[in-house]
Amino acid sequence: MDHPTVIHAVDHAVFAPEKMGKATLFSSPRLLVGLNAFEPGQAHALHAHAGMDKVYHVLAGDGVFLLDGRELPMRAGDLLVAPDGVPHGVRNTSTSRLVVLAVLAPGAHGG
């Protein structure tokens, strides 16, 4: 994808029957922008990133944000910031698809 360009992110969601789908919209040493796409019942297990902050923005659907010991309801329009080292994840608890924009900084190759 050439940048800068206007992106309708949901159009790039990749769904898979066996596990959460992922799509990268932009990647640099400073920033990673991707989509996590969940069929009903799918989850991204609790995990943490060393040296990276993460923002989740719910684009479509609803479910729960997983945080260390807590589950917080989420729906389209909601945003969660998971700072460096904070355990986080997502679960689609609904009967429809869920699409979450994930922004990480620094990017996967940054430092």
Secondary structure, 3 states (H helix, E strand, C coil): CCCCCCCCHHHHCCCCCCCCEEEEEEECCCCEEEEEEECCCCEEEEECCCCCEEEEEEEECEEEEEECCEEEEEECCCEEEECCCCCEEEECCCCCCEEEEEEEECCCCCC
